[in-house]
Amino acid sequence: MKNTLLLSLLLAAASSPAFASIALAQKYTCTACHATDRKVVGPSYQDIARRYAADKGAEAKLAARIKAGGAGSWGPVPMPPNPAIPDADLKALSKWILGQK
């Protein structure tokens, strides 16, 4: 009984949006340049969330930026485009990043 309960809790945690989104960030190699709480090559996810906190259209803007790439918003280092990321994953990543306050 204890093993079944533990397995159920682990599966529930693994399927939570927060876990799924960090897994997506790792899957699409976002974590090679970004970290939750510190600048790596690009800004931290927390810095991104703070910058766009008051922007009602931030989720769509961030998804578009992830897909198209860009440079200049956070300094001279460009972020490469990621056109192969499915729209549902872009939305999940954007939502998760904006929640990292």
Contacts in CASP RR format, 6 or more apart in sequence:
PFRMAT RR
TARGET T0000
AUTHOR 0000-0000-0000
METHOD contacts of the structure
MODEL  1
MKNTLLLSLLLAAASSPAFASIALAQKYTCTACHATDRKVVGPSYQDIAR
RYAADKGAEAKLAARIKAGGAGSWGPVPMPPNPAIPDADLKALSKWILGQ
K
13 19 0 8 1.000
17 92 0 8 1.000
17 95 0 8 1.000
17 96 0 8 1.000
18 96 0 8 1.000
20 92 0 8 1.000
21 92 0 8 1.000
21 93 0 8 1.000
21 95 0 8 1.000
21 96 0 8 1.000
21 97 0 8 1.000
22 31 0 8 1.000
22 96 0 8 1.000
24 30 0 8 1.000
24 89 0 8 1.000
24 92 0 8 1.000
24 93 0 8 1.000
24 96 0 8 1.000
25 31 0 8 1.000
25 34 0 8 1.000
25 93 0 8 1.000
25 96 0 8 1.000
28 82 0 8 1.000
28 85 0 8 1.000
28 89 0 8 1.000
28 93 0 8 1.000
30 66 0 8 1.000
30 93 0 8 1.000
32 40 0 8 1.000
32 41 0 8 1.000
33 40 0 8 1.000
33 41 0 8 1.000
33 42 0 8 1.000
33 79 0 8 1.000
34 40 0 8 1.000
34 41 0 8 1.000
34 42 0 8 1.000
34 43 0 8 1.000
34 44 0 8 1.000
34 45 0 8 1.000
35 44 0 8 1.000
35 45 0 8 1.000
36 44 0 8 1.000
36 45 0 8 1.000
36 46 0 8 1.000
36 100 0 8 1.000
37 44 0 8 1.000
37 45 0 8 1.000
37 46 0 8 1.000
38 44 0 8 1.000
39 47 0 8 1.000
41 77 0 8 1.000
42 74 0 8 1.000
42 77 0 8 1.000
42 79 0 8 1.000
43 51 0 8 1.000
43 74 0 8 1.000
44 100 0 8 1.000
45 96 0 8 1.000
45 97 0 8 1.000
45 100 0 8 1.000
46 100 0 8 1.000
46 101 0 8 1.000
48 62 0 8 1.000
48 97 0 8 1.000
48 98 0 8 1.000
48 100 0 8 1.000
49 97 0 8 1.000
49 98 0 8 1.000
49 99 0 8 1.000
49 100 0 8 1.000
49 101 0 8 1.000
50 101 0 8 1.000
52 58 0 8 1.000
52 61 0 8 1.000
52 62 0 8 1.000
52 98 0 8 1.000
53 98 0 8 1.000
53 101 0 8 1.000
55 61 0 8 1.000
58 94 0 8 1.000
58 98 0 8 1.000
59 91 0 8 1.000
59 94 0 8 1.000
59 95 0 8 1.000
59 98 0 8 1.000
60 94 0 8 1.000
62 94 0 8 1.000
62 97 0 8 1.000
62 98 0 8 1.000
63 87 0 8 1.000
63 90 0 8 1.000
63 91 0 8 1.000
63 93 0 8 1.000
63 94 0 8 1.000
65 73 0 8 1.000
65 79 0 8 1.000
66 79 0 8 1.000
66 82 0 8 1.000
66 85 0 8 1.000
66 90 0 8 1.000
66 93 0 8 1.000
66 94 0 8 1.000
67 81 0 8 1.000
67 82 0 8 1.000
67 83 0 8 1.000
67 85 0 8 1.000
67 90 0 8 1.000
68 81 0 8 1.000
68 83 0 8 1.000
69 78 0 8 1.000
69 79 0 8 1.000
69 80 0 8 1.000
69 81 0 8 1.000
69 82 0 8 1.000
70 78 0 8 1.000
70 79 0 8 1.000
70 81 0 8 1.000
71 77 0 8 1.000
71 78 0 8 1.000
71 79 0 8 1.000
72 78 0 8 1.000
85 93 0 8 1.000
END
